[in-house]
Amino acid sequence: MAQIVCLCNEVFDEELREYLDANPVNSIDELREQASICNKCMQCQDLVEGEIYLARQRRQQASGQSS
């Protein structure tokens, strides 16, 4: 079951993971620039930064496996 990450923009964790897997984002600031997912309310910053980190780890593992 999907969990909501940001109440302000009604962003769910699954949607955020899908976006981060499809778009290389290295920081919450980059996410704010690229998508209307974040409006700087800062309530979900820790969760979003954690998801960005995990997506970066998944990309690194995927690139390591394809080498």
DAWO-V367333 format. One record per helix or strand of 3 or more residues. SS is the DSSP state (~ for helix, > for strand). FROM is the first residue (numbers start at 1). TO is the last residue. If there is no record, write none. Layout:
BEGIN
ss | from | to
SS | FROM | TO
SS | FROM | TO
END
This chain:
BEGIN
ss | from | to
> | 4 | 6
~ | 13 | 22
~ | 28 | 34
~ | 45 | 66
END
